[in-house]
Amino acid sequence: MKVEVNDFDIRHYSALVNNSPMYNRMKKFTVLCGAVFIFIALLTILVALKDRTVDPVMIICLTTVFFVFGVYVYRTRKANPAVSFRTFTEKNPDYKLKVSFEEEEIVLNSSTSFSNTNSTYKYVRLARAAAKDGFFIILVEGTGYIVFDKNEIVEGTAEELRALLRSKLGTKFKEK
């Protein structure tokens, strides 16, 4: 059995990542770093006003927290899926992605006018998968998500893919 998806809309992936727990944790950590920075800055100011001296340890802590905060603000902005998607499509207007779900493995072929990449994954590399509201959402460990609409399947059917994922993943495949 082979199920193939050609040229699916990668905006599905962008929307999923925007709502992913990892991205949300990164945003929360960034806010936490900002709050700690403000707290340490206020403590430093209060101690400086009280003692009329500046404690070097507080300055080092303040600088460190500010640096971590700055790094995470930059990473959160850079990791924003909407920005990443827009940048990616501007740089690669002819991007094409083909995914083949074969009996023993998944084959991804991505191409642009200047590159072509093939990746093969065994089903044991899939952390989990789900079929929900006409979409298939598949998480490949250490790589990322494959997300597509059932209408984007060009060879095979959505039912065949469900059956294949059920047989290969067992309880790691959910139908919602």
C-alpha positions in Angstrom: 0.0 0.0 0.0 1.2 3.5 -0.8 -0.4 6.8 0.0 1.1 10.0 -1.4 0.7 13.7 -0.7 2.0 16.2 -3.2 2.6 20.0 -2.7 0.5 20.4 0.4 0.1 23.8 2.0 2.9 24.2 4.5 0.8 27.0 6.3 -0.9 24.1 8.1 2.4 23.4 9.8 2.9 27.0 10.6 -0.5 27.2 12.4 0.2 24.1 14.3 3.7 25.2 15.5 2.2 28.6 16.6 -0.1 26.6 19.0 2.5 24.0 20.0 3.3 23.5 23.7 7.0 24.1 23.0 6.4 27.5 21.4 4.0 28.5 24.1 6.6 27.4 26.8 9.2 29.5 25.1 6.9 32.6 25.1 6.1 32.0 28.8 9.8 31.7 29.7 10.5 34.9 27.8 7.8 36.7 29.9 9.2 35.2 33.1 12.8 36.4 32.2 11.4 39.9 31.6 9.6 39.9 35.0 12.7 38.6 36.8 14.8 41.3 35.0 12.4 44.0 36.2 12.3 42.6 39.7 16.1 42.5 40.0 16.4 46.0 38.4 14.0 47.4 41.1 15.9 45.6 43.9 19.2 47.1 42.5 17.7 50.6 42.4 16.2 50.3 45.9 19.5 49.0 47.4 21.4 51.7 45.6 19.1 54.4 46.9 19.2 53.0 50.5 23.0 52.4 50.7 24.2 55.0 48.2 26.3 52.2 46.6 25.8 49.8 43.8 26.4 46.1 44.6 28.4 44.4 41.8 26.6 41.1 42.4 23.3 42.7 41.7 24.7 44.3 38.5 26.1 41.0 37.3 22.7 39.3 38.0 20.9 42.1 36.3 23.1 41.9 33.2 22.8 38.1 33.0 19.0 38.1 33.3 18.8 41.0 30.8 21.0 39.0 28.4 18.9 35.8 28.7 15.8 37.9 28.3 17.2 39.5 25.1 18.1 36.1 23.7 14.7 34.7 24.3 12.9 37.7 22.9 15.0 37.3 19.8 14.4 33.5 19.6 10.6 33.9 20.2 10.4 36.5 17.4 12.6 34.4 15.1 10.6 31.2 15.9 7.3 32.9 15.3 5.7 30.6 12.7 4.0 33.4 10.8 7.3 35.2 10.3 9.1 32.0 9.5 6.5 31.0 7.0 6.6 34.4 5.3 10.4 34.4 5.2 10.6 30.8 3.9 8.0 31.4 1.1 9.8 34.7 0.0 13.1 32.8 -0.3 11.6 29.7 -1.8 8.6 30.6 -4.0 8.8 27.3 -5.9 9.0 25.0 -2.9 7.5 21.6 -3.4 7.1 18.8 -0.9 6.0 15.2 -1.6 5.4 12.7 1.1 5.0 9.0 0.4 3.6 6.7 3.1 4.9 3.3 2.1 4.5 -0.1 3.8 7.8 0.1 5.7 8.8 3.8 5.7 7.8 7.4 5.0 9.7 9.2 2.2 9.9 13.0 2.1 11.1 14.7 -1.0 11.4 18.5 -0.8 12.6 20.6 -3.7 13.2 24.1 -4.9 14.9 25.4 -8.0 18.3 25.1 -6.4 18.0 22.1 -4.1 16.4 18.7 -3.7 16.4 16.8 -0.4 15.2 13.2 0.2 14.6 11.9 3.8 13.4 8.5 4.8 11.9 7.6 8.2 10.9 4.3 9.7 7.5 4.3 11.4 9.2 3.8 14.8 10.5 7.4 14.4 6.9 8.7 14.6 6.2 10.0 18.1 2.4 10.2 17.5 -0.1 10.9 14.8 -3.7 12.1 14.6 -6.5 12.4 12.1 -8.8 15.3 13.1 -11.3 17.4 11.1 -10.0 16.2 7.8 -6.4 16.8 8.7 -3.5 14.4 9.4 -1.0 15.6 11.9 2.1 13.5 12.2 5.0 14.2 14.6 8.4 12.7 13.5 10.7 12.5 16.5 13.5 15.1 16.3 12.3 16.4 13.0 8.9 18.1 13.3 5.4 17.9 12.1 3.9 16.7 8.8 0.5 18.3 8.5 -1.9 18.0 5.5 -5.5 18.0 4.5 -7.0 14.7 3.4 -8.0 16.4 0.1 -4.3 16.9 -0.6 -3.8 13.1 -0.9 -3.1 12.3 -4.6 -2.5 8.6 -4.5 -4.4 6.3 -2.2 -7.2 7.4 0.2 -7.5 8.9 3.6 -9.0 5.6 4.8 -5.9 3.7 3.6 -3.6 6.1 5.3 -5.7 5.8 8.6 -5.4 2.0 8.3 -1.7 2.2 7.7 -1.1 4.5 10.6 -3.3 2.4 12.9 -1.4 -0.7 12.0 2.1 0.9 12.3 1.5 3.1 15.3 -1.1 1.4 17.4 -2.1 3.6 20.4 0.2 6.4 19.2 -2.4 7.1 16.4 -5.5 9.0 17.5 -8.7 9.7 15.6 -10.6 12.7 16.8 
